[in-house]
Amino acid sequence: MEIMEVMNLFGDIYRNKKVLVTGHTGFKGSWLAFWLKELGAQVYGFSLAPSTTPSHFELLGLEMNSQFGDIRNYELLKGFINEVQPDIVFHLAAQSLVLESYKKPIDTYTTNVIGTLNVFESCRSTLSVKAIINVTTDKVYENLEKEIAYKESDRLGGYDIYSSSKACAELLTSSYKKSFLQSNSLLLASARAGNVIGGGDWAEERILPDLVRAASSNNQSVIRNPNAIRPWEHVLEPLSGYLYLGSKLLNEEEIFAQAWNFGPTHIQKHTVGELVSKSSELWDKISTANKSQSGEKLHEANILMLDCSMAKDKLKWHSVWNFEQTVSKTIEWYKNYYEENIVSTKIQIEQYVIDAKIQSLDWCK
Ligand SMILES: NC(=O)c1ccc[n+]([C@@H]2O[C@H](COP(=O)([O-])OP(=O)(O)OC[C@H]3O[C@@H](n4cnc5c(N)ncnc54)[C@H](O)[C@@H]3O)[C@@H](O)[C@H]2O)c1
């Protein structure tokens, strides 16, 4: 398949559109900015400077208009959005780590709640903006620690500060729509992704980055919660969901301006332990130490599952890669990077699109 043909997706709606990604220097934002460039969009980014070494954003060397700034700085953010005049905004900038939220609760709330409100207000005052996708998380639901897969209508909650800040961002989204967007053509939706893995993530205290960081320096990793169940998915899965949802909003299909879960199609019960053992089968440098952690054990959810049937039924979106493929593509990316100095982002997007086309997903048209 020719590359132009591979990237003719989402009704070609992103070609020449001005698209702003907040959080473009982070893990998911950098993949999204790269994919949008491949789709022919004019991509703009607003985020803090990259905070990890290595950084996927820096490795990609993206030619895009990138502004480093804090979304809590309303005047700076508004000035940038007013100047860019984007058609659509994907809001991913966040303090995204559960354990960090125990250390920095105020930063977490001001960024994830007030920062989100600043994005909404900046967009409302910029007439070009037709759509906003507010990226939240699977952790917004009140977790009953039972084998229940949460659906969009389930009660919001959040034990830790990160989760509750994202649940607040959901409440804010709903309130903002009712308060300001009833008679406004700006469409606002939120997207709750599962636990995302993929190459190019070097965040602290996330399972995959911890494993590969240790492996790359011939060290062992200590696993915090081997029995915890998570809705693992490859980074390209929620991104295809966000992009498809964005295309619906750009087409003024108001019915899609609501909250969506984007996780694995089949409700799965894969544990952290399974993820680790699958990863070490694929890369023998990955090994773990059987020692108990020192210090206070902070609460993290034990069971978390998502029900993504609404996206499947109404949006005709479902995940493309199963658990084995998801882990395999992730480890392949890191092995290519550490052992061959190759960044496989572009080739993996192409493989994902080809596999999605084989499954005749609607967004491939
Ligand atoms: N990675 C996951 O498993 C996962 C799962 C579900 C939802 N999410 C959500 O997806 C989004 C992206 O996550 P990620 O994994 O790429 O996170 P990340 O930590 O890799 O990236 C976060 C991005 O936000 C930016 N940022 C942080 N604070 C900021 C501030 N005050 N002002 C401006 N920019 C700021 C960072 O610079 C970075 O670009 C987040 O909203 C996160 O909550 C992530």
Ligand as a Chemical Component Dictionary entry (heavy atoms), coordinates in Angstrom:
data_LIG
# 
_chem_comp.id                   LIG 
_chem_comp.type                 NON-POLYMER 
_chem_comp.pdbx_formal_charge   0 
_chem_comp.three_letter_code    LIG 
# 
loop_
_chem_comp_atom.comp_id 
_chem_comp_atom.atom_id 
_chem_comp_atom.alt_atom_id 
_chem_comp_atom.type_symbol 
_chem_comp_atom.charge 
_chem_comp_atom.model_Cartn_x 
_chem_comp_atom.model_Cartn_y 
_chem_comp_atom.model_Cartn_z 
_chem_comp_atom.pdbx_ordinal 
LIG N1  N1  N 0  -0.570 7.314  29.841 1  
LIG C1  C1  C 0  -1.711 6.764  30.242 2  
LIG O1  O1  O 0  -1.753 5.557  30.568 3  
LIG C2  C2  C 0  -2.975 7.562  30.275 4  
LIG C3  C3  C 0  -4.181 6.862  30.433 5  
LIG C4  C4  C 0  -5.368 7.578  30.443 6  
LIG C5  C5  C 0  -5.356 8.951  30.311 7  
LIG N2  N2  N 1  -4.164 9.622  30.182 8  
LIG C6  C6  C 0  -4.240 11.079 30.021 9  
LIG O2  O2  O 0  -3.732 11.386 28.737 10 
LIG C7  C7  C 0  -3.077 12.651 28.757 11 
LIG C8  C8  C 0  -1.658 12.525 28.268 12 
LIG O3  O3  O 0  -0.986 11.581 29.097 13 
LIG P1  P1  P 0  0.534  11.184 28.875 14 
LIG O4  O4  O 0  0.645  9.777  29.269 15 
LIG O5  O5  O -1 0.983  11.603 27.532 16 
LIG O6  O6  O 0  1.220  12.103 29.991 17 
LIG P2  P2  P 0  2.681  12.745 30.029 18 
LIG O7  O7  O 0  2.961  12.989 31.459 19 
LIG O8  O8  O 0  3.648  11.946 29.240 20 
LIG O9  O9  O 0  2.505  14.143 29.294 21 
LIG C9  C9  C 0  1.844  15.213 29.918 22 
LIG C10 C10 C 0  1.969  16.443 29.050 23 
LIG O10 O10 O 0  1.306  17.514 29.724 24 
LIG C11 C11 C 0  2.203  18.617 29.815 25 
LIG N3  N3  N 0  1.927  19.373 31.035 26 
LIG C12 C12 C 0  1.932  18.940 32.314 27 
LIG N4  N4  N 0  1.629  19.957 33.141 28 
LIG C13 C13 C 0  1.458  21.064 32.360 29 
LIG C14 C14 C 0  1.156  22.418 32.614 30 
LIG N5  N5  N 0  0.915  22.857 33.863 31 
LIG N6  N6  N 0  1.067  23.266 31.573 32 
LIG C15 C15 C 0  1.290  22.832 30.307 33 
LIG N7  N7  N 0  1.582  21.562 29.992 34 
LIG C16 C16 C 0  1.653  20.692 31.020 35 
LIG C17 C17 C 0  3.599  18.011 29.836 36 
LIG O11 O11 O 0  4.543  18.985 29.452 37 
LIG C18 C18 C 0  3.419  16.901 28.814 38 
LIG O12 O12 O 0  3.522  17.445 27.525 39 
LIG C19 C19 C 0  -3.193 13.162 30.188 40 
LIG O13 O13 O 0  -4.309 14.004 30.281 41 
LIG C20 C20 C 0  -3.406 11.894 30.993 42 
LIG O14 O14 O 0  -4.067 12.165 32.181 43 
LIG C21 C21 C 0  -2.974 8.946  30.156 44 
# 
loop_
_chem_comp_bond.comp_id 
_chem_comp_bond.atom_id_1 
_chem_comp_bond.atom_id_2 
_chem_comp_bond.value_order 
_chem_comp_bond.pdbx_ordinal 
LIG N1  C1  SING 1  
LIG C1  O1  DOUB 2  
LIG C1  C2  SING 3  
LIG C2  C3  SING 4  
LIG C2  C21 DOUB 5  
LIG C3  C4  DOUB 6  
LIG C4  C5  SING 7  
LIG C5  N2  DOUB 8  
LIG N2  C6  SING 9  
LIG N2  C21 SING 10 
LIG C6  O2  SING 11 
LIG C6  C20 SING 12 
LIG O2  C7  SING 13 
LIG C7  C8  SING 14 
LIG C7  C19 SING 15 
LIG C8  O3  SING 16 
LIG O3  P1  SING 17 
LIG P1  O4  DOUB 18 
LIG P1  O5  SING 19 
LIG P1  O6  SING 20 
LIG O6  P2  SING 21 
LIG P2  O7  DOUB 22 
LIG P2  O8  SING 23 
LIG P2  O9  SING 24 
LIG O9  C9  SING 25 
LIG C9  C10 SING 26 
LIG C10 O10 SING 27 
LIG C10 C18 SING 28 
LIG O10 C11 SING 29 
LIG C11 N3  SING 30 
LIG C11 C17 SING 31 
LIG N3  C12 SING 32 
LIG N3  C16 SING 33 
LIG C12 N4  DOUB 34 
LIG N4  C13 SING 35 
LIG C13 C14 SING 36 
LIG C13 C16 DOUB 37 
LIG C14 N5  SING 38 
LIG C14 N6  DOUB 39 
LIG N6  C15 SING 40 
LIG C15 N7  DOUB 41 
LIG N7  C16 SING 42 
LIG C17 O11 SING 43 
LIG C17 C18 SING 44 
LIG C18 O12 SING 45 
LIG C19 O13 SING 46 
LIG C19 C20 SING 47 
LIG C20 O14 SING 48 
# 
